[in-house]
Amino acid sequence: MTFVKSETRFPSKAHSIYLAHCGISPLYAPAAKRASELLTEQSLHGGGHFMDFYTPELDGFKEQMALLLQTSADNIAAVRNTSEALSMVANGYPFQPGDEIITFTHEYPADYYPWVIQELKGVSLKLIPNRPARSDIDPGLVGWFSMDDLEALITPRTRIIALSHVQFTSGFAADLQAIGALCRERGIDFIVDAAQSLGSMPVYPEEWNISALASAGWKWLLGPIGVGVFYTSPAFPRQAGPGAGRRRNHDPGIRLPRPPVDATHHGQAV
Ligand SMILES: Cc1ncc(COP(=O)(O)O)c(C=O)c1O
């Protein structure tokens, strides 16, 4: 394998060869330049021309993400981060008391707390047990899980299986295609955190029967902090309720009642 030093695109290459880590990656220089142009525009004109600049960027973002995820731009929304998208799914999902969610024992906090909060509504959270990577290391350390362990937790009350594609500590990659097929068979919504994989591994949510998928933009996607991507399958937002999935930014996902007064004009005659 040959590493090409492109200092124009990746200024970090001037002092190091960057391979990867599971934190914040060096920002792709053209992205840094564009972000700074947008901020300059806002500092000069406020909201004046801002939308003329911003709207095509947002559309371009959705088109690029749709290409990467092999889906349509209508299924993509821009979010601030993975946690925001997964919290929207958890808070909007129409859980009934007694419903069940399955996740992995050692999940990243963004994939754990949104579901824990649902326990207050009488939902039960079931954790797939950890299998140590090797018999000679501490069994408390993050390893992996088997399909058998996952399947053993499924009951007729299972509504959601929520998992990271790649675990943030062990690097274990779940077989999304197989789990998606299992979810299709059992009528379960499959929710995926792709923060540790998107940009480095193929992720095809539509083909793999994933209902909702979120990722940070600043790991393998080499984007800025504060930008994340949120995919929802065409059927998911309407089935899952307000906020659970937005087909577009500013679209709550379902038809909401109109506000009692037209707040747009602050009560003034138009
Ligand atoms: C599995 C996983 N999900 C999500 C994130 C980032 O979460 P957020 O985008 O909410 O900051 C990380 C960051 O380390 C992660 O490892």
PDBQT file of the ligand as one rigid body, heavy atoms in Angstrom, charges set to zero:
ROOT
HETATM    1  C1  LIG A 301     -19.710   4.252  18.531  1.00  0.00    +0.000 C 
HETATM    2  C2  LIG A 301     -19.691   5.742  18.608  1.00  0.00    +0.000 A 
HETATM    3  N1  LIG A 301     -20.826   6.400  18.400  1.00  0.00    +0.000 NA
HETATM    4  C3  LIG A 301     -20.856   7.752  18.430  1.00  0.00    +0.000 A 
HETATM    5  C4  LIG A 301     -19.716   8.481  18.677  1.00  0.00    +0.000 A 
HETATM    6  C5  LIG A 301     -19.779   9.968  18.678  1.00  0.00    +0.000 C 
HETATM    7  O1  LIG A 301     -20.995  10.390  19.222  1.00  0.00    +0.000 OA
HETATM    8  P1  LIG A 301     -21.504  11.838  18.876  1.00  0.00    +0.000 P 
HETATM    9  O2  LIG A 301     -21.557  11.899  17.376  1.00  0.00    +0.000 OA
HETATM   10  O3  LIG A 301     -22.851  11.936  19.478  1.00  0.00    +0.000 OA
HETATM   11  O4  LIG A 301     -20.526  12.774  19.481  1.00  0.00    +0.000 OA
HETATM   12  C6  LIG A 301     -18.520   7.840  18.926  1.00  0.00    +0.000 A 
HETATM   13  C7  LIG A 301     -17.297   8.624  19.237  1.00  0.00    +0.000 C 
HETATM   14  O5  LIG A 301     -16.330   8.179  19.726  1.00  0.00    +0.000 OA
HETATM   15  C8  LIG A 301     -18.502   6.434  18.878  1.00  0.00    +0.000 A 
HETATM   16  O6  LIG A 301     -17.376   5.768  19.070  1.00  0.00    +0.000 OA
ENDROOT
TORSDOF 0
